[in-house]
Amino acid sequence: MFEAKAENDQTICLRGRIDSANAQAAEEQLFSMLAEDGISVLECRELAYIASSGLRILLKAVKTGYQLKMVNVNPAVYEVLEEAGFMKLIEVHKAYRVISVENCEVIGEGANGIVYRLDQETVVKVYKKQDVLPLIEQERTMAQSALLMGIPTAIAFDIVMTEDGKYGAVYELLASKSYAKLIQSGEKTVHEIARMSTDLLKQIHAIVPEKGKLPSMKMISLQRLEIIRKYLDEDTYEVLKRFFESIDDSNHLLHGDFHVRNVHYADGESILIDMEKLCTGDPVFEFAPIYFAYRTFADLYTGNAEEFFGISTDDAIALCDEMIRLYYEDDEQYAKEYSKIRLIAYCRLLRYADKTPLEESEKHRIVEYCRRKINACLKEDII
């Protein structure tokens, strides 16, 4: 038995089986519902089977000029479509295992998603937005590349959906604790975590990927400067442009989002998660987001470190400063690089204010704060 039911103008739910016995009726039902304009989404969660006669219906629809997209396709039907080469004709998405993250421990959070521990062996990163399948695939590719380059990281092996319809990527991450948890529990001091972080960052930065394989943070920063230009006077903009252009064109690997909830520790090994911002550039571009997260937000929002990282503001500030101090061992180099890091962080904060929906008064407060800090940094010897 087969049934096609229009859920709305663009979505058609398919149910049952399409075979030679009902192919003609199935074709008539389907063609009466296909959208003349735009993409018709075929919801296939309840489509149990499709025979070659059903494939011919889909092929006829494509050749007639209809645009089709098949979603929530079960593994058996997906395999038939794949073997028949239909992936070249139609956008097809598998049905994903549904999981619950209710009562699961949150072990990490970023702009795009929240990481939950499912059990002793696995975690899941649940993405906040809906249309994220390309992003998940990109992050999986990044993680695989990172592992091959020698970075200890977790690889996603399954894509799932939560009960509220969000996509997630499941990673194997054996029983471990985040750096934040180690500080909270007293198992590691801030000094020890700073040393562990610095050692791991030096390991990452020693890797030089093939040129152009990953985004360049120098180029991204110059592009962002154009976005925040409207908040700067012309002289400040020109000096900032010269500053970013003066930064070394190095191709060192950068994690891009290094913080105490994105690094885990198990059996004496540190393991990085959340590889979506993997990029290349001078190490100042690694430390600027760290300063941005640990210090600038601590200045602007009381309790931010406690809320977001689970560590005290004092610990966050101490950790940030000690990491930079340990990384740049020479006093003169430390002072110069620290000034660059701060300047980049304040430019980053301006970008945050520009792209984030904020009350006008709050946006004005951040912009004025950044202007003061940028002008102070520019008085230092940074170029």
C-alpha positions in Angstrom: 0.0 0.0 0.0 1.2 3.5 -0.8 0.0 6.9 0.2 1.2 10.4 -0.6 -0.2 13.3 1.6 0.6 17.0 1.2 1.8 18.4 4.5 2.0 21.9 3.0 2.7 23.6 -0.4 6.3 22.3 -0.5 6.3 19.1 1.6 4.7 15.7 0.6 4.7 12.8 3.1 5.2 9.4 1.5 4.0 6.3 3.3 4.2 2.6 2.6 5.7 0.9 -0.5 6.1 1.8 -4.1 6.3 -1.2 -6.4 5.0 -2.4 -9.7 1.6 -3.2 -8.3 0.9 0.4 -7.3 3.3 2.4 -9.4 0.7 4.0 -11.7 -1.5 5.1 -8.8 1.6 6.4 -6.9 2.7 8.4 -9.9 -0.7 10.0 -10.3 -0.8 10.9 -6.5 2.7 12.3 -6.5 2.4 14.4 -9.7 -0.8 16.0 -8.5 1.0 17.4 -5.5 4.4 18.4 -6.8 5.1 22.1 -6.6 5.3 24.0 -9.9 7.8 26.5 -8.5 10.5 25.8 -5.9 11.6 22.5 -4.4 9.2 19.7 -3.4 10.4 18.1 -0.2 9.5 14.4 0.0 9.3 13.4 3.6 10.2 9.7 3.5 10.3 8.6 7.2 7.4 6.2 6.6 8.4 5.1 3.1 9.4 1.5 3.8 10.4 0.3 0.2 10.9 1.6 -3.3 11.2 -0.7 -6.4 12.7 0.2 -9.8 9.2 1.2 -10.8 9.2 3.8 -8.1 12.7 5.0 -9.2 11.3 5.6 -12.7 8.6 7.8 -11.2 11.2 10.0 -9.5 13.3 10.1 -12.7 10.2 11.1 -14.7 9.5 13.9 -12.2 13.1 15.2 -12.6 13.1 15.0 -16.3 9.7 16.9 -16.4 11.4 19.7 -14.6 10.3 19.3 -11.0 12.9 19.9 -8.3 12.9 17.3 -5.6 14.5 16.8 -2.2 14.1 13.6 -0.2 14.5 13.8 3.6 14.5 11.2 6.5 15.1 8.4 4.1 15.5 5.0 5.8 18.7 3.0 5.3 17.2 0.5 2.9 15.6 3.0 0.6 18.7 5.2 0.8 20.9 2.3 -0.3 18.6 1.7 -3.3 18.8 5.3 -4.3 22.6 5.4 -3.9 23.2 2.3 -5.9 21.0 3.5 -8.7 22.9 6.8 -8.9 20.0 9.0 -7.8 22.3 11.1 -5.6 23.4 12.9 -8.7 19.8 13.8 -9.6 18.1 14.5 -6.3 19.3 15.9 -2.9 18.8 12.9 -0.5 19.1 13.0 3.3 19.1 9.9 5.5 16.8 9.4 8.5 18.8 9.8 11.7 18.6 8.0 15.0 16.6 10.0 17.5 18.2 10.5 20.9 17.4 12.4 24.2 19.9 14.7 25.9 17.6 15.3 28.8 19.6 15.1 32.1 22.8 14.7 30.1 25.9 16.6 31.5 26.9 19.6 29.4 30.7 19.3 28.8 31.1 22.1 26.3 29.4 24.9 24.5 30.2 27.2 21.6 28.4 29.6 19.2 27.1 26.8 17.1 26.4 24.0 19.5 26.3 22.3 22.9 28.3 19.1 23.7 26.6 16.6 26.0 28.0 13.4 27.5 25.8 10.5 26.5 27.6 7.8 28.4 31.1 6.8 29.5 32.3 6.3 25.9 30.5 8.9 23.8 29.5 12.5 23.6 27.2 14.4 21.2 27.5 17.9 19.9 23.9 19.2 19.3 23.8 22.1 16.9 21.7 25.1 17.7 20.5 25.9 14.2 18.5 23.6 11.9 20.2 23.7 8.5 23.6 22.4 9.7 24.2 19.2 7.8 26.9 20.8 5.6 28.5 22.3 8.8 28.5 18.9 10.5 30.2 17.3 7.5 32.7 20.1 7.4 33.6 19.7 11.1 33.9 15.9 10.6 36.3 16.5 7.8 38.2 19.1 9.9 38.5 16.6 12.7 39.7 13.8 10.4 42.3 16.2 8.9 43.4 17.2 12.4 43.9 13.6 13.5 45.9 12.8 10.4 48.1 15.8 11.2 48.8 14.6 14.7 46.4 16.5 16.8 44.6 14.3 19.5 41.0 14.8 18.8 37.7 12.9 18.7 36.1 11.8 15.4 32.4 11.9 14.8 31.0 8.5 13.7 27.3 9.1 13.7 24.8 11.8 12.9 21.6 11.9 15.1 18.6 14.0 15.8 17.3 15.1 19.2 13.7 14.7 20.3 13.2 18.4 19.6 14.4 18.1 16.0 18.0 19.3 16.2 20.9 17.6 14.5 23.8 16.3 16.4 27.2 14.6 15.8 28.2 11.7 18.1 31.9 11.4 19.0 33.8 8.7 20.8 35.3 10.3 23.8 36.2 7.9 26.5 35.6 8.8 30.2 37.4 12.1 30.5 37.2 15.4 32.3 37.4 18.9 30.7 40.1 21.2 31.8 37.3 23.2 33.4 36.2 20.2 35.5 39.8 19.6 36.5 40.1 23.1 37.9 36.7 23.0 39.6 37.5 19.7 41.3 40.9 20.8 42.4 42.6 17.9 40.6 44.7 20.4 38.6 45.7 24.0 39.6 45.4 26.9 37.2 49.2 26.8 36.8 49.1 23.1 35.8 46.3 23.7 33.3 48.2 26.7 31.9 51.3 24.6 31.4 49.2 21.7 29.8 47.4 24.2 27.5 50.7 25.8 26.4 52.3 22.4 25.7 49.3 21.4 23.6 49.2 24.7 21.7 52.9 24.4 20.9 52.2 20.9 19.6 49.4 22.2 17.4 51.2 25.3 16.2 54.3 23.2 15.1 52.1 21.6 12.4 52.2 23.4 9.1 49.4 22.3 6.8 49.4 22.5 3.0 49.1 26.2 2.0 45.5 27.2 1.3 44.0 24.0 2.7 42.5 25.8 5.7 41.2 29.4 6.2 43.8 32.1 6.9 43.1 34.0 10.1 45.1 37.0 8.7 42.8 37.2 5.7 39.7 36.7 7.8 40.8 39.5 10.2 41.3 41.9 7.3 37.8 41.1 6.0 36.3 41.6 9.5 38.2 44.9 9.7 36.2 46.1 6.7 32.9 45.1 8.6 33.8 47.1 11.7 35.2 50.1 9.8 32.0 52.0 10.3 32.7 52.1 14.1 36.2 53.6 13.6 37.6 57.0 12.5 39.6 56.9 9.3 43.0 57.3 11.0 42.3 54.4 13.4 41.1 52.2 10.5 44.3 52.9 8.5 46.5 52.1 11.5 44.6 48.9 12.2 44.9 47.9 8.5 48.7 48.4 8.6 48.8 46.4 11.8 47.0 43.4 10.4 49.0 43.5 7.2 52.2 43.5 9.3 51.5 40.2 11.0 53.6 37.4 9.8 52.0 35.3 6.9 52.8 32.1 8.8 50.9 28.9 8.0 50.9 27.4 11.5 47.9 25.3 12.4 45.5 27.0 14.9 42.6 25.4 16.7 40.6 28.7 16.7 38.4 28.1 19.7 40.8 26.9 22.5 39.2 27.1 26.0 38.8 24.9 29.1 35.6 23.3 28.0 37.0 22.3 24.5 39.9 20.4 25.9 39.5 17.1 27.8 41.9 15.0 29.7 41.9 11.2 30.1 44.7 8.7 30.9 47.3 11.4 30.9 46.4 12.7 27.4 44.7 16.0 26.4 42.0 15.6 23.7 40.6 18.5 21.7 37.0 18.7 20.7 35.1 21.2 18.5 37.3 21.5 15.4 35.0 23.6 13.3 37.2 26.7 13.5 40.5 25.0 12.5 42.6 27.6 10.6 46.1 28.8 10.0 48.1 31.9 11.0 50.4 33.5 13.5 49.8 32.2 17.1 48.5 35.7 18.1 45.3 34.7 16.3 45.0 31.7 18.6 45.5 33.8 21.8 43.2 36.7 20.8 40.0 34.6 21.1 41.3 33.2 24.4 41.8 36.8 25.7 38.4 37.8 24.2 36.7 34.9 26.0 38.5 35.0 29.4 39.3 38.7 29.8 37.2 41.1 27.7 33.9 39.4 28.6 35.0 39.3 32.3 35.4 43.1 32.1 32.0 43.6 30.4 29.9 41.0 32.2 30.3 40.0 35.8 30.0 36.2 36.2 30.6 35.4 32.5 33.5 33.0 33.3 31.5 31.2 35.9 28.4 30.9 33.6 30.1 29.9 30.4 33.3 28.1 31.5 32.4 27.0 35.0 35.5 28.6 36.5 35.9 31.8 38.5 36.7 35.1 36.8 40.0 35.3 38.7 40.9 31.8 37.5 40.0 32.7 33.9 42.1 35.9 34.0 45.1 34.1 35.6 44.9 31.2 33.2 44.8 33.6 30.1 47.8 35.6 31.3 49.9 32.6 32.4 49.3 30.8 29.1 50.6 33.7 27.1 53.5 34.2 29.5 54.5 30.5 29.3 54.1 30.5 25.5 56.3 33.6 24.9 59.2 33.0 27.3 61.2 36.1 26.4 60.0 39.1 28.3 60.4 41.5 25.4 58.6 39.2 23.0 55.9 38.5 25.6 55.1 42.2 26.0 54.9 42.9 22.3 52.8 39.8 21.5 50.5 40.5 24.4 49.7 44.0 23.1 48.9 42.5 19.6 46.7 39.8 21.2 44.7 42.5 23.2 44.3 44.6 20.1 43.0 41.7 18.0 40.6 40.7 20.8 39.1 44.2 21.0 38.6 44.2 17.2 36.9 40.8 17.6 34.7 42.2 20.3 33.6 45.0 17.9 32.7 42.4 15.4 30.7 40.6 18.1 28.7 43.8 18.8 28.0 44.3 15.1 26.6 40.8 14.4 24.8 40.1 17.7 21.3 41.3 18.3 21.7 43.6 21.3 19.8 46.5 22.9 21.0 49.7 21.3 22.3 51.0 24.7 24.3 47.8 25.2 25.7 47.9 21.7 26.8 51.5 22.3 28.5 50.5 25.6 30.5 47.8 23.9 31.5 49.9 20.9 32.7 52.8 23.2 34.6 50.3 25.4 36.3 48.9 22.3 37.2 52.3 20.9 38.9 53.2 24.2 40.8 49.9 24.4 41.9 50.0 20.7 43.2 53.6 21.1 45.1 52.6 24.2 46.7 49.6 22.4 47.6 51.6 19.4 49.8 53.8 21.7 52.0 50.8 22.4 54.8 49.6 20.1 52.9 46.9 18.2 54.0 47.2 14.6 
